[in-house]
Amino acid sequence: MPVLYAIKVPNSQSNMNTLSKIITWKRNILASAAVLLTLIVLSFYGVYTNQFYFLKADNYIFPILTSVHFLYLYVVWFKITEDELPDPKMRNIEYVLYAIMIVYAFKIYDSIAVLNSINLYGQHVIPATFKPVATLSVVLYSILPILTLYTFWLRKRYVGVYNFENYNDNLNIWQ
């Protein structure tokens, strides 16, 4: 008769719990804010010319979209510190942030394309700061969706899931 051995597969929930001990919700929110602020500054920077461009309207798209991200980070911070339940406004902000994640994915693609364009323009004069700044942009744009998805997981863990079917039953107006 064959003997069956049980192979213990690491539990993804325990991996996330270990991760949440290392990267706490405060560290995640502060890291997200630092990455967003750095990327806002870099959105005005022209890597090919080594100058800042504040008069181009295209450079303001990313900072405007990140205002939704900052609002979501504030709401998560507030809900966790005040031990509040999720509400429909928070859910709507999160859903808008899902759509903004598509823009983040495009920005990853765009910054990789800019970094790879050094081969196309090798015969032209390219500033010495091109490669470090373009690499920093790729790294930060790649980290941003990871931090955002982790923030969604932290919201689910610390604030709760969006369950509005019995939302009125869970409200205690006398608290």
C-alpha positions as CSV (number, residue, x, y, z in Angstrom):
1,M,0.0,0.0,0.0
2,P,1.5,3.3,-1.0
3,V,2.3,5.9,1.6
4,L,1.1,9.4,1.0
5,Y,3.2,12.2,2.4
6,A,1.7,15.6,3.0
7,I,3.7,18.4,1.6
8,K,3.3,21.6,3.5
9,V,2.8,24.5,1.1
10,P,3.6,27.9,2.6
11,N,0.4,29.8,3.3
12,S,0.1,33.1,1.5
13,Q,-1.8,34.5,4.4
14,S,1.1,33.8,6.7
15,N,3.5,35.4,4.2
16,M,1.4,38.5,4.1
17,N,1.3,38.6,7.9
18,T,5.0,38.4,8.0
19,L,5.3,41.2,5.4
20,S,2.8,43.3,7.4
21,K,5.1,43.1,10.4
22,I,8.1,44.3,8.4
23,I,6.2,46.9,6.3
24,T,3.6,48.3,8.7
25,W,0.6,50.3,7.4
26,K,2.3,53.5,8.5
27,R,5.5,52.7,6.7
28,N,3.6,51.7,3.6
29,I,1.6,55.0,3.5
30,L,4.7,57.1,4.1
31,A,6.7,55.2,1.5
32,S,3.8,55.6,-1.0
33,A,3.7,59.4,-0.2
34,A,7.5,59.6,-0.7
35,V,7.4,57.7,-4.0
36,L,4.5,59.9,-5.2
37,L,6.2,63.1,-4.3
38,T,9.4,62.1,-6.0
39,L,7.5,61.0,-9.2
40,I,5.6,64.3,-9.2
41,V,9.0,66.2,-9.3
42,L,10.3,63.8,-12.0
43,S,7.2,64.4,-14.1
44,F,8.4,67.9,-14.7
45,Y,11.9,66.8,-15.5
46,G,13.1,66.3,-19.1
47,V,15.7,63.5,-19.1
48,Y,16.9,64.3,-22.6
49,T,17.5,68.0,-21.9
50,N,18.3,67.9,-18.1
51,Q,15.8,70.7,-17.5
52,F,12.5,71.2,-15.7
53,Y,9.4,72.1,-17.8
54,F,6.6,73.7,-15.8
55,L,4.7,75.2,-18.8
56,K,3.9,71.9,-20.5
57,A,0.3,70.8,-19.8
58,D,1.2,67.1,-20.2
59,N,3.4,67.4,-17.1
60,Y,0.5,68.2,-14.9
61,I,-1.5,65.0,-15.7
62,F,0.4,62.7,-13.3
63,P,0.3,65.2,-10.3
64,I,-3.4,65.7,-10.8
65,L,-4.0,62.0,-10.8
66,T,-1.9,61.5,-7.7
67,S,-4.1,63.8,-5.8
68,V,-6.7,60.9,-5.8
69,H,-3.9,58.6,-4.5
70,F,-3.0,61.0,-1.7
71,L,-6.7,61.3,-0.8
72,Y,-7.0,57.5,-0.6
73,L,-3.8,57.3,1.6
74,Y,-5.3,59.9,3.9
75,V,-8.6,58.1,4.2
76,V,-6.9,54.8,4.9
77,W,-4.7,56.4,7.6
78,F,-7.7,58.1,9.1
79,K,-9.9,54.9,9.1
80,I,-7.1,52.8,10.7
81,T,-6.3,55.4,13.4
82,E,-9.9,56.1,14.2
83,D,-10.9,52.4,14.0
84,E,-13.8,53.2,11.6
85,L,-15.6,51.0,9.2
86,P,-15.3,51.5,5.4
87,D,-17.9,53.6,3.8
88,P,-19.2,54.1,0.2
89,K,-17.0,57.3,-0.3
90,M,-13.9,55.3,0.5
91,R,-15.0,52.5,-1.9
92,N,-15.5,55.0,-4.7
93,I,-12.1,56.6,-4.2
94,E,-10.6,53.1,-4.3
95,Y,-12.4,52.3,-7.5
96,V,-11.1,55.5,-9.1
97,L,-7.6,54.4,-7.9
98,Y,-8.1,51.1,-9.7
99,A,-8.5,53.1,-13.0
100,I,-5.5,55.2,-12.1
101,M,-3.5,52.0,-11.8
102,I,-3.8,51.7,-15.6
103,V,-2.1,55.0,-15.9
104,Y,0.7,53.8,-13.6
105,A,1.1,50.7,-15.8
106,F,1.4,53.0,-18.9
107,K,4.0,55.2,-17.0
108,I,6.1,52.0,-16.3
109,Y,6.0,51.2,-20.1
110,D,6.7,54.8,-21.0
111,S,9.7,55.2,-18.6
112,I,11.1,51.8,-19.9
113,A,10.8,53.1,-23.5
114,V,12.6,56.3,-22.6
115,L,15.4,54.4,-20.8
116,N,15.8,52.0,-23.9
117,S,15.8,55.0,-26.2
118,I,19.4,55.7,-25.3
119,N,20.4,53.2,-28.1
120,L,18.4,55.2,-30.6
121,Y,20.0,58.5,-29.7
122,G,23.5,57.3,-29.0
123,Q,25.0,59.6,-31.6
124,H,23.4,62.7,-30.0
125,V,24.5,64.5,-26.9
126,I,22.7,63.0,-24.0
127,P,23.2,64.4,-20.5
128,A,25.1,62.4,-17.9
129,T,22.1,62.4,-15.7
130,F,20.0,60.6,-18.3
131,K,20.6,57.0,-17.3
132,P,20.4,57.5,-13.5
133,V,17.2,59.6,-13.6
134,A,15.6,57.3,-16.2
135,T,16.5,54.3,-14.1
136,L,15.1,55.9,-11.0
137,S,11.9,56.7,-12.8
138,V,11.5,53.0,-13.9
139,V,12.2,51.8,-10.4
140,L,9.8,54.2,-8.7
141,Y,7.0,53.7,-11.2
142,S,7.4,49.9,-10.7
143,I,7.3,50.2,-7.0
144,L,4.2,52.4,-7.0
145,P,1.6,49.7,-8.1
146,I,3.1,47.2,-5.6
147,L,2.7,49.7,-2.7
148,T,-0.8,50.5,-3.9
149,L,-1.9,46.9,-4.1
150,Y,-0.4,46.4,-0.6
151,T,-2.4,49.4,0.6
152,F,-5.5,47.8,-0.7
153,W,-4.7,44.6,1.2
154,L,-3.9,46.7,4.4
155,R,-7.3,48.4,4.0
156,K,-9.0,45.1,3.8
157,R,-7.2,43.8,6.9
158,Y,-7.3,46.9,9.2
159,V,-10.4,48.7,8.0
160,G,-12.5,45.9,6.7
161,V,-14.2,44.7,3.5
162,Y,-16.8,46.6,1.7
163,N,-20.1,45.0,2.9
164,F,-22.8,47.6,2.6
165,E,-25.8,45.1,2.5
166,N,-26.0,45.3,6.3
167,Y,-24.2,48.6,6.6
168,N,-27.0,50.3,8.5
169,D,-27.1,47.5,11.0
170,N,-23.4,48.0,11.9
171,L,-23.8,51.7,12.6
172,N,-24.0,52.7,16.2
173,I,-24.9,56.3,16.3
174,W,-24.5,56.5,20.1
175,Q,-20.7,55.9,20.1
